[in-house]
């Protein structure tokens, strides 16, 4: 087995490259402009919320095995929270930037003292849509953004993938070369062309993948900085995500896609310096309205 992740190296790399799927503070959620009912969220801490989310995932084509694995990851994370316990049930998503700022967890250590990896947004999202994903498996071999995802997949049993699942993961999430394109519109076109080149599609009924592509000017690429799975449910939307490696799983009920987009773009950890172009938010291969 290859050596487990170094905590210091992992944190440094996350800060530099994987900001959108990394540790961060919860940014202000959108105000509810459509109804008087609040946006609700759950950290999947109690049986009732877990069953509600599991039932909806099942209705949208996610297998029981996939859902059970996701909930086992959530139970593992929630059981290691050492700060105030995460709340139970679905609660209003309040207007605060520091919902997770005080959260701490106990890391899992190997016998040699090195740290095991934590689930991130890409690993969690792929778990839920892998049986609905179609691709020709084409991917970028030198993608340094995914190096720790690959490390986790290859060295840690809870995140392991079957041989036939590994290339689709890389195809879905490996970065998109920009070839010198220097506008948001050109970046979007390059991302969409890459989806076509990799024959990426998600064949589900009322389930889709939400991705936030961030700009990495030094490497001239776009990469998936954050991602989650969206379910169209009766009269509402349910967005399931892992907020960050050191942060909880979260299932959030939105009234419409505009609220979801505002929520995603409010995250302060999506933004770097002035050399980066703004994030691009997609639902599968189409811009989120």
N, C-alpha and C positions, 0 to 999 in steps of 0.2 A: 504493500500500500504506500502511495506517495505521502510525503509529509503533510500533515494537516496545516491549515492556514495559520500564518502568523498574525496575531491580533493587530500588531502595530502596522504591518504592511497592508493588511486588509483595510484598516481604517484610513490609512493614507491614500490608498488607491480609490477607495469609495469617495473620499472627499474631493479628489481631483477629477474623477471620471464619472462615477455613478451617482452624481448628486441627486438625480430625480428618483432613484430607487434606494436612497440611502437614509441614514439617520437624519432627522430634521424636525423642526417644530411645526405643529399644525398651523397652517395659515388660516386667515379669516374665511369661513365658508360663505357662499353666496346668500344674499338675502332672498327670502321667499317672495317672488313677485307674482306667482300664479294663483295661490290659494292662501287661506289663513292657517292651513295645517303646516306644522314644521317639517323640516327635513329630519329624518330619524336615522340613527346609526346604532350598530351593535359591534362589540368586539368578540362575539361568539363565546361568551363565558358561561352561559347557562343552557340547560337542555332545551328550554322552550325556543330560544332564539336559534340554536343550532338546528333544531327540527324544522323550523320555518324556512331557514335558508336551504337546508338539505332537501326539503320537499320541492322547493322551487327549482333548485339545480336539477333534480331528477326529472321534473316536468320539461326541462329544456335539453335533455339528452345527456346529462352528466351521469356517469355510472355510480352505483353505490360504492364501489371500490375507490373511485376517485374522490367522492365526497367524504368517505370515511377517512381517507388519508389526509385530506385537508383539515378535517376536524381534529385528527390526532396531532397534526402540526400545531393547530391553534391551542389545544389542551396543553401540549408540551410548553409552548411559549407562555401561555397564561399562568401555568403552574410555577414558572420561574420569575414572575414579577415580584420584585422585592420592595418596591415602593407601595403606595396605596393600591389596593386591589382594583382591577378594572371593573366598571359597573356591569350589572346584569341587565338583560332585556334590551329593547330598542329605546333609546333616549333622544331628545331633541339635540341636534347638532348646533351648539351655541356659538355665538360670535366671539371666538377667542383664538389667539395665535399661539397659545401655550398649552393646549390640551394634553400634550404628551411630553412637555418640556421637563417635568420632574420624574418621568417614568424611568425606572432602572430594572434590570433583569440580572439573574445569575447566569453567567455563561457556562456552557458545558465544556469540560476539559477532558482531554485524553490523558492516558496514564503518564505521558511525558510532559504534561503541563500545557501543551498546545491546545488551542481552542477549536472546537468543532464549528462549522459554518452554521449560520442562521438562514432560514428561508427568506427569500426576497420576493419582490413583486413578480419578476419573470418566472421564477420557479413555481410560484403559486398559480399564476395565470395559465401556464402551460399545463400544469396538472389538470386543470378543469376543462381545457379545450382540446387536449391532445387527441382524443378519439374523434373529434370533429374537424381536425385540421388536415388539409390536403396540400402537398408541396412536392416538388421534384427533388428536394433535399439540397439544392445548391446553396452554398454559404461561403462566407469569407473565412479563410483559415487563420489569418493573422490579426483577428479582432481582439485587441487587448482589453476592451470593455468587458467581454464575457469570460475573461480568464478565471475569475473566482467562481462564476456560475459553473464552468466546466470542472473546476477543482472540486466543487461541492458534489456535482453529479458523479464524478469518477472516484471519489474517495470516501463518501459518507453514505451509508446504506439508505437512510430515509429519503434521500434525494436522488437515488440511482435511477437510471433510465435503461430500458431494454435497448438492445443494439439498434433495433428499427425505430426507436423513438428519439435517439440522440441527434441524428442529422436534421429531422424536422424542427427540433428545438433550435438548433443553430441557424437553420434557414429562416425561421421566423424572427429571431432576435439579433442575428449578426448585423453589424452596422452597414449603412448605406453609403458608398463612396459618392461624393458630390462632383468630382471631376471639374472643380473650379467654379461650379455654379455659385452665384453670389446674391441671390434674392430668395425670399421665402417661397415665392411662386415656383421658381426653378427647383428649389429643394423638394417641394411637394411633388412636382412632376418626376423627380428622380426617385423618390420613395415609391410612388405608384408604379413606375416602370420596373423597379426592383421587385415589387410584389408580382408583377407579370412574369418577369424573368425567372423567378423562383416558383412560379405557379402556385402562389399562396392563396388559399381560400378557406373559409370556415363554413362548413355545410351544416348549420344548425338552424332550428326553428325558434326565432326570438332570442337567440344568444349571439353575442358578438364580442370581439376583443377591442378594448380601448387602449390605444398606445399614445404616449407623449414622446415625440421624437425631439431630442435636444441636439444642439449644434456643437460640434467639437472642431473649431477652426484649425487647430494645430495639425490634426490628422485629416482635415477636409472631409468630414463624414457627419452624418446624422446617426444617432443611436437611440435605442429605446430606454429613456431615463426612468419612465414609470409606465405601468400597465396594470390593467384589471379586466375583469369579465363583467359584461353588462347583460342583464336579463330584462326583457320586456315582459312585465307581469300585468295583471288586470288593473288598469288605472294607475300604474306607477312603474318605476324603473328600480331595479336592485343592482347596485354596483358592488362587486366583491373584489377585495384587494388585500395585499399585504402592504401596510403603509411604508415599511422600511425594514431592513434586516434586524435592527434593534427595537423596532416598533411593532405594534399589534396588527393582527388581522382585523379587517373592518368590512362590514356589510352596511351599505348606506342606501336608504330609500329616497330617491329623487322624484319630483313631479314631472320633469321633462329634461331633455338633453342640454338645454341652455343652462340649467342649474348645475348639471354635472360638469359642463365645460368650465363654468365660472369657478366651481370648487377645485377642479384640477389646476387651473391657471393661477389660483390664489396661493399655491404652495411656493414659499419663498426659496426652497431648495432647487427650484427649476431654473434659476437665473444665475448666470455667471457674470462676466464683465461685459463691457460694451462691444467687444469684438464678436460676440455671439449674436446670431439672429434669433428671433423669438421662437418659443416652442411651437411645434405643430402637433395638433391633437387629431387623431384619426379614429374612426370606428371601422374596423377592418381596414380596407384600403381607401376609404372615403373620408374627407374632412368632417369632423363633428360639427354640425350646424351651430 
